[in-house]
Every structure is written in structure tokens, then in C-alpha cells.
Amino acid sequence: MKNFIDSVVRTPGILFMAMMTTGFTINAGVQYLNGTGLEGPNMLAAACLVVGQVTVAVVHQLRRIGQSNKLTLQ
């Protein structure tokens, strides 16, 4: 399980998307505290980034599985 978690963390783009998600979430919190009513788009962007992270991780893991199966077949 540790290898799986390490490979997901090292997936290209996951760290950048996590930083962007954190930024949008903090921005949404600040907008909410200021009472501007503009927190919705920031939360939507953060949610889309989380969905993107999951998609990238799944695709990357499927590619790894496919590559390892191809190596064992040869």
C-alpha cells in the first residue's frame, strides 16, 4: 500500500493541483469571511481540481499496470 501511495504522490501534476486546490479553498474562505458572496466560483474551481487529481491518479496507475503487464508478457 505504501508503494501505491508513493506512486500517486509522485504522479506528475498532482502536487501542483494540490497547491492550486489549497489556494482556491483559502481564497474562498477569505471571500466568505469578507462577505463578498464570491466564494462559489473558488469552491467550484477547487472541487474541479480535486476531480482532476483523482482522474490523473487513476489514469497514471492504469498506465503503470499496463506497462508492467506488457513487460511480463514479453
Backbone as JSON Lines, residues from 0, in Angstrom:
{"i":0,"aa":"M","n":[0.83,-1.19,0.0],"ca":[0.0,0.0,0.0],"c":[0.87,1.26,0.0]}
{"i":1,"aa":"K","n":[2.01,1.18,0.7],"ca":[2.9,2.34,0.74],"c":[3.43,2.67,-0.65]}
{"i":2,"aa":"N","n":[3.75,1.65,-1.45],"ca":[4.22,1.9,-2.81],"c":[3.16,2.58,-3.65]}
{"i":3,"aa":"F","n":[1.91,2.18,-3.45],"ca":[0.8,2.8,-4.19],"c":[0.68,4.28,-3.83]}
{"i":4,"aa":"I","n":[0.72,4.59,-2.56],"ca":[0.61,5.98,-2.11],"c":[1.79,6.8,-2.61]}
{"i":5,"aa":"D","n":[2.99,6.22,-2.54],"ca":[4.18,6.93,-3.04],"c":[4.08,7.21,-4.53]}
{"i":6,"aa":"S","n":[3.57,6.25,-5.29],"ca":[3.47,6.46,-6.73],"c":[2.4,7.5,-7.07]}
{"i":7,"aa":"V","n":[1.33,7.57,-6.28],"ca":[0.3,8.59,-6.52],"c":[0.86,9.97,-6.2]}
{"i":8,"aa":"V","n":[1.61,10.08,-5.11],"ca":[2.2,11.37,-4.73],"c":[3.19,11.84,-5.79]}
{"i":9,"aa":"R","n":[3.92,10.9,-6.39],"ca":[4.92,11.26,-7.4],"c":[4.34,11.39,-8.8]}
{"i":10,"aa":"T","n":[3.03,11.24,-8.94],"ca":[2.4,11.39,-10.25],"c":[2.56,12.83,-10.72]}
{"i":11,"aa":"P","n":[3.0,13.04,-11.95],"ca":[3.19,14.41,-12.44],"c":[1.88,15.2,-12.41]}
{"i":12,"aa":"G","n":[1.92,16.36,-11.83],"ca":[0.77,17.24,-11.8],"c":[-0.03,17.2,-10.52]}
{"i":13,"aa":"I","n":[0.09,16.14,-9.73],"ca":[-0.71,16.01,-8.51],"c":[-0.31,17.08,-7.49]}
{"i":14,"aa":"L","n":[0.97,17.3,-7.29],"ca":[1.41,18.29,-6.31],"c":[0.98,19.69,-6.72]}
{"i":15,"aa":"F","n":[1.13,20.02,-7.99],"ca":[0.71,21.34,-8.47],"c":[-0.79,21.53,-8.3]}
{"i":16,"aa":"M","n":[-1.57,20.5,-8.63],"ca":[-3.02,20.6,-8.49],"c":[-3.42,20.71,-7.02]}
{"i":17,"aa":"A","n":[-2.68,20.05,-6.13],"ca":[-2.96,20.15,-4.7],"c":[-2.69,21.57,-4.19]}
{"i":18,"aa":"M","n":[-1.62,22.18,-4.67],"ca":[-1.32,23.56,-4.27],"c":[-2.39,24.52,-4.79]}
{"i":19,"aa":"M","n":[-2.83,24.3,-6.02],"ca":[-3.9,25.15,-6.57],"c":[-5.2,24.97,-5.79]}
{"i":20,"aa":"T","n":[-5.53,23.74,-5.42],"ca":[-6.74,23.47,-4.65],"c":[-6.68,24.19,-3.31]}
{"i":21,"aa":"T","n":[-5.53,24.12,-2.65],"ca":[-5.37,24.81,-1.37],"c":[-5.56,26.32,-1.53]}
{"i":22,"aa":"G","n":[-4.99,26.87,-2.59],"ca":[-5.12,28.31,-2.83],"c":[-6.55,28.73,-3.08]}
{"i":23,"aa":"F","n":[-7.27,27.97,-3.9],"ca":[-8.66,28.3,-4.17],"c":[-9.52,28.16,-2.92]}
{"i":24,"aa":"T","n":[-9.24,27.15,-2.1],"ca":[-10.01,26.95,-0.87],"c":[-9.76,28.1,0.12]}
{"i":25,"aa":"I","n":[-8.51,28.5,0.26],"ca":[-8.2,29.63,1.15],"c":[-8.85,30.9,0.63]}
{"i":26,"aa":"N","n":[-8.79,31.11,-0.67],"ca":[-9.41,32.3,-1.27],"c":[-10.92,32.29,-1.03]}
{"i":27,"aa":"A","n":[-11.55,31.12,-1.14],"ca":[-12.99,31.02,-0.89],"c":[-13.3,31.36,0.57]}
{"i":28,"aa":"G","n":[-12.46,30.88,1.48],"ca":[-12.66,31.21,2.89],"c":[-12.53,32.69,3.18]}
{"i":29,"aa":"V","n":[-11.55,33.32,2.55],"ca":[-11.37,34.77,2.74],"c":[-12.56,35.53,2.16]}
{"i":30,"aa":"Q","n":[-13.01,35.11,0.98],"ca":[-14.17,35.76,0.37],"c":[-15.41,35.59,1.25]}
{"i":31,"aa":"Y","n":[-15.56,34.41,1.85],"ca":[-16.7,34.16,2.73],"c":[-16.64,35.05,3.97]}
{"i":32,"aa":"L","n":[-15.45,35.16,4.56],"ca":[-15.3,35.99,5.76],"c":[-15.52,37.47,5.44]}
{"i":33,"aa":"N","n":[-15.12,37.9,4.25],"ca":[-15.33,39.29,3.85],"c":[-16.77,39.57,3.46]}
{"i":34,"aa":"G","n":[-17.54,38.52,3.24],"ca":[-18.95,38.7,2.91],"c":[-19.2,39.22,1.51]}
{"i":35,"aa":"T","n":[-18.31,38.93,0.59],"ca":[-18.47,39.44,-0.78],"c":[-19.42,38.58,-1.6]}
{"i":36,"aa":"G","n":[-19.64,37.33,-1.18],"ca":[-20.52,36.44,-1.94],"c":[-19.85,35.83,-3.16]}
{"i":37,"aa":"L","n":[-18.53,35.91,-3.25],"ca":[-17.81,35.38,-4.4],"c":[-17.07,34.08,-4.09]}
{"i":38,"aa":"E","n":[-17.49,33.39,-3.03],"ca":[-16.79,32.16,-2.67],"c":[-17.2,30.99,-3.55]}
{"i":39,"aa":"G","n":[-18.33,31.05,-4.19],"ca":[-18.83,29.95,-5.02],"c":[-17.9,29.55,-6.15]}
{"i":40,"aa":"P","n":[-17.47,30.5,-6.99],"ca":[-16.56,30.12,-8.08],"c":[-15.24,29.52,-7.59]}
{"i":41,"aa":"N","n":[-14.75,30.01,-6.46],"ca":[-13.49,29.46,-5.92],"c":[-13.68,28.03,-5.43]}
{"i":42,"aa":"M","n":[-14.8,27.76,-4.79],"ca":[-15.07,26.4,-4.33],"c":[-15.31,25.47,-5.52]}
{"i":43,"aa":"L","n":[-15.95,25.97,-6.56],"ca":[-16.16,25.18,-7.76],"c":[-14.82,24.82,-8.41]}
{"i":44,"aa":"A","n":[-13.92,25.8,-8.48],"ca":[-12.6,25.54,-9.05],"c":[-11.83,24.52,-8.2]}
{"i":45,"aa":"A","n":[-11.93,24.64,-6.88],"ca":[-11.25,23.68,-6.0],"c":[-11.81,22.28,-6.19]}
{"i":46,"aa":"A","n":[-13.13,22.17,-6.3],"ca":[-13.75,20.86,-6.49],"c":[-13.35,20.26,-7.84]}
{"i":47,"aa":"C","n":[-13.29,21.08,-8.87],"ca":[-12.87,20.59,-10.19],"c":[-11.42,20.1,-10.15]}
{"i":48,"aa":"L","n":[-10.58,20.79,-9.4],"ca":[-9.19,20.36,-9.28],"c":[-9.08,19.03,-8.54]}
{"i":49,"aa":"V","n":[-9.92,18.81,-7.53],"ca":[-9.91,17.54,-6.81],"c":[-10.32,16.41,-7.75]}
{"i":50,"aa":"V","n":[-11.36,16.65,-8.55],"ca":[-11.79,15.64,-9.53],"c":[-10.67,15.39,-10.53]}
{"i":51,"aa":"G","n":[-9.99,16.44,-10.95],"ca":[-8.86,16.29,-11.87],"c":[-7.73,15.49,-11.25]}
{"i":52,"aa":"Q","n":[-7.45,15.71,-9.97],"ca":[-6.41,14.94,-9.29],"c":[-6.73,13.46,-9.28]}
{"i":53,"aa":"V","n":[-7.96,13.14,-8.95],"ca":[-8.37,11.74,-8.91],"c":[-8.25,11.12,-10.3]}
{"i":54,"aa":"T","n":[-8.69,11.85,-11.32],"ca":[-8.63,11.34,-12.69],"c":[-7.18,11.11,-13.12]}
{"i":55,"aa":"V","n":[-6.31,12.06,-12.84],"ca":[-4.9,11.91,-13.22],"c":[-4.27,10.73,-12.49]}
{"i":56,"aa":"A","n":[-4.58,10.58,-11.21],"ca":[-4.01,9.46,-10.45],"c":[-4.48,8.12,-10.98]}
{"i":57,"aa":"V","n":[-5.78,8.02,-11.31],"ca":[-6.31,6.75,-11.82],"c":[-5.69,6.42,-13.18]}
{"i":58,"aa":"V","n":[-5.62,7.39,-14.07],"ca":[-5.05,7.15,-15.39],"c":[-3.57,6.76,-15.27]}
{"i":59,"aa":"H","n":[-2.86,7.44,-14.39],"ca":[-1.44,7.12,-14.21],"c":[-1.26,5.69,-13.68]}
{"i":60,"aa":"Q","n":[-2.1,5.3,-12.72],"ca":[-1.99,3.95,-12.18],"c":[-2.35,2.9,-13.22]}
{"i":61,"aa":"L","n":[-3.36,3.19,-14.04],"ca":[-3.72,2.25,-15.11],"c":[-2.59,2.11,-16.12]}
{"i":62,"aa":"R","n":[-1.92,3.21,-16.43],"ca":[-0.77,3.14,-17.34],"c":[0.36,2.31,-16.73]}
{"i":63,"aa":"R","n":[0.59,2.48,-15.43],"ca":[1.64,1.69,-14.77],"c":[1.31,0.21,-14.81]}
{"i":64,"aa":"I","n":[0.05,-0.12,-14.55],"ca":[-0.36,-1.53,-14.58],"c":[-0.19,-2.08,-16.0]}
{"i":65,"aa":"G","n":[-0.59,-1.29,-17.0],"ca":[-0.45,-1.73,-18.38],"c":[1.0,-1.92,-18.78]}
{"i":66,"aa":"Q","n":[1.87,-1.06,-18.35],"ca":[3.29,-1.2,-18.67],"c":[3.9,-2.41,-17.99]}
{"i":67,"aa":"S","n":[3.53,-2.65,-16.75],"ca":[4.11,-3.79,-16.05],"c":[3.58,-5.1,-16.63]}
{"i":68,"aa":"N","n":[2.32,-5.13,-17.07],"ca":[1.79,-6.34,-17.71],"c":[2.47,-6.59,-19.06]}
{"i":69,"aa":"K","n":[2.76,-5.52,-19.79],"ca":[3.42,-5.66,-21.08],"c":[4.83,-6.21,-20.89]}
{"i":70,"aa":"L","n":[5.49,-5.81,-19.83],"ca":[6.84,-6.29,-19.58],"c":[6.84,-7.77,-19.22]}
{"i":71,"aa":"T","n":[5.83,-8.22,-18.47],"ca":[5.8,-9.63,-18.08],"c":[5.41,-10.53,-19.23]}
{"i":72,"aa":"L","n":[4.66,-10.0,-20.23],"ca":[4.26,-10.81,-21.35],"c":[5.41,-11.06,-22.34]}
{"i":73,"aa":"Q","n":[6.37,-10.16,-22.38],"ca":[7.47,-10.32,-23.32],"c":[8.44,-11.28,-22.81]}
